[in-house]
Amino acid sequence: MADRAASLARGERLSAPPRELAQRLSGTAEVLLLWHPESDRVELSVHDLATGGGCQIEVAPGDAIDAFYHPFAYAARCERSHRVGRDETTIVDG
């Protein structure tokens, strides 16, 4: 709190953190819907807990709930996605 007051006293602008609108886990995929209040942007974040891969994309507010429930329909727009190839998978028999 003291850091925030000092920053405001110096005239620095603090950015508001994104707000989590929704979160769910589907298999190993964690899906988050985030709102950035300063820019009024909505972001879809998908993170594969098994591989560590994932991506974040901006979605139109009108598409937010559809993107949240159908994230892989929007996955083609991911710039930093990691797709696990066949040679990267490990099959454990047991």
Secondary structure, 3 states (H helix, E strand, C coil): CHHHHHHHHCCCCCCCCCEEEEEEEECCEEEEEEEECCCCEEEEEEEECCCCCEEEEEECHHHHHHHHHCHHHCHHHCCCCCCCCHHHCCCCCC
